């Protein structure tokens, strides 16, 4: 496996200046999106590597092959992070979607990046039984950042807000689904500092929740293929 950074970042705006990376793995050229957030960020994520709530300094969204068979995605993502020169605590997600076709949107200080492939999609409430085995790579990954500090409860609320905005974008694109079985999310907010305002709400009608929702809605809408195109 070899890893190399693209010569120029695809997007370099606002809070989320993601950089495109490329590597060859198993004879296939694959890409990743990297955000070097640096210190001063607290993130909440459902990612297998760096998930939960805590201080995080980077986010890696790595593309893997459609026939992905590894059963240790956390270890694999750790290897990819080290190959990209990343150290310390961070968040790493994976997807079989082409991350070079990501959506990137911002709204009054809130910013979001989404990668989306929806070949395997459906509704969250399904009669199918759940599985205890490791899930396949995430298909719709959403990474968003807010330039303010959020309470723990507001961070949880922000995840729900981002998810609702994702579903709204999918429905508007003509997809009869709430997502894929393996979607993942990461919301970043500033680390609380003494004397600075701590926002207690992240719902869609709160000040920053509304901005987050609009940014995620546009990013997913830009990334998700419309219904009349192959997923």
C-alpha positions as CSV (number, residue, x, y, z in Angstrom):
1,X,0.0,0.0,0.0
2,X,1.3,3.5,-0.9
3,X,-0.2,6.8,0.2
4,X,0.4,10.2,-1.4
5,X,-1.1,13.6,-0.9
6,X,-2.6,15.3,-3.9
7,X,-0.6,18.4,-4.9
8,X,-3.4,20.8,-4.1
9,X,-6.5,20.7,-1.7
10,X,-9.8,20.2,-3.5
11,X,-11.5,22.6,-1.1
12,X,-9.9,25.2,1.2
13,X,-12.6,27.3,2.6
14,X,-13.7,28.3,6.1
15,X,-13.5,25.7,8.9
16,X,-13.2,22.6,6.8
17,X,-10.3,22.9,4.3
18,X,-10.3,19.3,3.3
19,X,-7.4,17.9,1.3
20,X,-7.5,15.1,-1.1
21,X,-5.2,12.1,-0.6
22,X,-4.6,9.1,-2.9
23,X,-3.1,5.7,-2.4
24,X,-2.9,2.4,-4.2
25,X,-4.3,-0.6,-2.3
26,X,-4.8,-4.1,-3.7
27,X,-4.0,-2.7,-7.2
28,X,-6.8,-0.1,-6.9
29,X,-6.3,3.6,-6.7
30,X,-8.4,4.9,-3.8
31,X,-8.8,8.4,-2.3
32,X,-9.4,10.0,1.1
33,X,-10.4,13.4,2.4
34,X,-8.4,14.8,5.2
35,X,-9.2,17.7,7.5
36,X,-6.3,18.7,9.8
37,X,-8.4,20.6,12.4
38,X,-5.6,21.1,14.9
39,X,-6.1,21.8,18.6
40,X,-9.1,23.4,20.1
41,X,-11.8,21.1,18.7
42,X,-14.2,18.7,20.4
43,X,-16.0,16.2,18.2
44,X,-18.9,13.8,18.4
45,X,-18.9,10.9,16.0
46,X,-20.2,7.4,15.2
47,X,-16.9,6.5,13.5
48,X,-15.3,3.2,14.3
49,X,-12.0,5.0,15.0
50,X,-12.2,8.0,17.3
51,X,-15.9,7.8,17.8
52,X,-17.8,9.1,20.9
53,X,-17.2,12.6,22.3
54,X,-13.7,14.1,22.9
55,X,-10.9,16.3,21.8
56,X,-9.9,15.4,18.3
57,X,-7.3,17.1,16.0
58,X,-8.1,15.6,12.5
59,X,-10.8,13.8,10.5
60,X,-10.0,11.3,7.8
61,X,-12.7,10.0,5.4
62,X,-11.2,7.1,3.5
63,X,-12.5,5.4,0.4
64,X,-12.2,1.6,0.3
65,X,-13.0,-1.0,-2.3
66,X,-16.6,-2.1,-3.0
67,X,-15.5,-5.6,-2.1
68,X,-14.1,-4.7,1.3
69,X,-13.6,-7.8,3.4
70,X,-11.5,-6.8,6.3
71,X,-13.1,-7.4,9.7
72,X,-10.8,-4.9,11.6
73,X,-11.8,-1.5,10.1
74,X,-10.5,0.3,13.2
75,X,-7.0,-1.1,12.7
76,X,-7.1,-0.5,9.0
77,X,-8.1,3.2,9.5
78,X,-5.4,3.5,12.0
79,X,-2.9,2.3,9.4
80,X,-4.2,4.8,6.9
81,X,-4.0,7.6,9.4
82,X,-0.3,6.8,10.2
83,X,0.5,6.6,6.5
84,X,-1.0,10.0,6.1
85,X,1.3,11.4,8.8
86,X,-1.5,11.8,11.4
87,X,-0.8,11.5,15.1
88,X,-2.7,12.0,18.3
89,X,-6.5,11.7,18.6
90,X,-8.6,12.0,15.5
91,X,-11.7,10.6,13.8
92,X,-11.5,8.2,10.8
93,X,-14.4,7.1,8.7
94,X,-14.6,4.8,5.6
95,X,-16.8,4.5,2.6
96,X,-17.0,2.7,-0.7
97,X,-18.2,5.9,-2.3
98,X,-15.9,8.0,-4.5
99,X,-14.9,10.7,-2.1
100,X,-13.6,12.9,-4.8
101,X,-17.2,13.6,-5.7
102,X,-18.0,15.1,-2.3
103,X,-20.3,17.9,-1.5
104,X,-19.0,20.9,0.4
105,X,-21.3,23.6,1.8
106,X,-21.4,26.4,4.4
107,X,-24.1,28.5,6.0
108,X,-23.3,31.6,8.2
109,X,-20.3,30.0,9.8
110,X,-21.4,26.4,9.8
111,X,-19.7,24.1,7.3
112,X,-20.3,20.5,6.1
113,X,-18.6,18.0,3.8
114,X,-20.5,14.9,2.6
115,X,-19.6,11.8,0.6
116,X,-22.4,9.7,-0.7
117,X,-23.0,6.5,-2.5
118,X,-26.5,5.0,-2.2
119,X,-26.5,1.7,-4.0
120,X,-27.5,0.0,-0.8
121,X,-30.2,2.1,0.7
122,X,-33.4,1.8,2.7
123,X,-35.4,2.9,5.7
124,X,-34.0,2.8,9.2
125,X,-37.1,1.0,10.7
126,X,-37.0,-2.3,8.8
127,X,-38.3,-5.8,9.6
128,X,-34.9,-7.2,8.8
129,X,-33.0,-8.5,11.8
130,X,-29.9,-6.7,13.0
131,X,-26.4,-8.2,12.9
132,X,-23.7,-8.4,15.5
133,X,-20.9,-8.7,12.9
134,X,-18.9,-5.7,11.8
135,X,-20.8,-3.6,9.3
136,X,-19.6,-2.9,5.8
137,X,-18.0,0.5,5.0
138,X,-20.1,3.5,5.6
139,X,-21.7,4.9,2.5
140,X,-23.0,8.3,3.4
141,X,-20.5,10.1,5.6
142,X,-21.2,13.6,6.9
143,X,-18.5,15.8,8.6
144,X,-19.6,19.2,9.9
145,X,-17.9,22.0,11.9
146,X,-19.3,24.8,13.9
147,X,-17.1,27.8,15.1
148,X,-18.7,27.8,18.6
149,X,-18.6,25.6,21.7
150,X,-21.5,23.2,22.3
151,X,-22.6,21.4,25.5
152,X,-22.6,17.6,25.4
153,X,-26.4,17.6,25.0
154,X,-26.1,20.1,22.1
155,X,-23.6,17.9,20.4
156,X,-25.9,14.9,20.6
157,X,-28.7,17.2,19.3
158,X,-26.5,18.3,16.5
159,X,-26.1,14.7,15.3
160,X,-29.8,14.3,15.2
161,X,-30.1,17.6,13.3
162,X,-27.5,16.6,10.7
163,X,-29.2,13.3,10.2
164,X,-32.6,14.9,9.7
165,X,-31.0,17.3,7.1
166,X,-29.4,14.3,5.3
167,X,-32.7,12.5,5.0
168,X,-34.4,15.7,3.8
169,X,-31.7,16.0,1.0
170,X,-32.2,12.4,0.0
171,X,-35.9,12.7,-0.3
172,X,-35.6,15.9,-2.3
173,X,-33.2,14.1,-4.7
174,X,-35.9,11.5,-5.3
175,X,-34.7,8.7,-3.1
176,X,-37.3,6.7,-1.2
177,X,-35.0,6.1,1.8
178,X,-33.6,7.4,5.1
179,X,-30.0,6.5,4.1
180,X,-27.9,3.4,4.0
181,X,-27.3,0.8,6.7
182,X,-23.8,2.1,7.5
183,X,-24.0,5.9,7.4
184,X,-21.6,7.8,9.7
185,X,-21.4,11.3,11.1
186,X,-18.9,13.6,12.8
187,X,-19.8,17.0,14.2
188,X,-16.9,19.3,15.4
189,X,-17.3,22.3,17.7
190,X,-14.9,24.5,19.5
191,X,-13.5,23.3,22.8
192,X,-15.3,25.3,25.6
193,X,-13.1,28.0,27.2
194,X,-13.5,29.8,30.5
195,X,-15.7,32.9,30.0
196,X,-16.8,31.9,26.4
197,X,-20.4,31.2,25.5
198,X,-21.4,27.6,25.6
199,X,-24.4,26.8,23.4
200,X,-26.8,24.5,25.0
201,X,-29.0,23.7,21.9
202,X,-28.3,22.0,18.6
203,X,-31.8,21.4,17.3
204,X,-32.9,22.5,13.8
205,X,-34.5,25.7,15.1
206,X,-31.6,26.7,17.4
207,X,-29.2,29.4,16.1
208,X,-26.4,27.0,15.1
209,X,-28.5,24.0,14.6
210,X,-30.4,25.8,11.8
211,X,-27.1,26.7,10.1
212,X,-25.8,23.2,10.5
213,X,-28.9,21.7,9.0
214,X,-28.8,24.0,5.9
215,X,-25.0,23.2,5.4
216,X,-25.5,19.5,5.7
217,X,-28.6,19.6,3.5
218,X,-26.7,21.2,0.7
219,X,-23.6,19.1,1.1
220,X,-25.5,15.8,0.9
221,X,-27.6,17.2,-1.9
222,X,-24.5,17.9,-3.9
223,X,-22.9,14.6,-3.1
224,X,-25.8,12.2,-3.5
225,X,-26.6,11.1,-7.1
226,X,-30.1,12.0,-8.3
227,X,-32.5,9.1,-8.7
228,X,-32.4,9.1,-12.5
229,X,-28.6,8.5,-12.4
230,X,-26.8,5.3,-11.3
231,X,-26.0,5.3,-7.6
